């Protein structure tokens, strides 16, 4: 969530702020559900870094400030790892009744958010598409 907090502190775009706020809400909800379950089961939780303090986006120097393009692509990159982590958690879980279902819920939440993020990135021209690959010896048209 720290990356999203940094993005909130540097962007002035309302749609990007809304997207980042949605990510933070999803993360906080998932962290709360998982930590509640783990504490109830007696599993100690590791320490995490503290939240970033709020700052005014216009006061952040331009050399330090992330662009909206960088922020959204960074979130998209993180989003690639979320379904993978959810799938791994589901496969590794011994208790399908609780943990397996929890990871499935997380997976679905990230999938739904991914559609929203992709729409925003397409709308703004921030979606990075790799160049086409033509194998050697392929006829050119």
Secondary structure, DSSP 8 states (H G I E B T S, - for coil): -HHHHHHHHH---HHHHHHHHHHHHHHHHHHHHHHHHHHHTT--------------GGGS-TTT---HHHHHHHHHHHHHHHHHHHHHHHHH-S-IIIIIHHHHHHHHHHHHHHHHHHHHHHHHT----------TT----
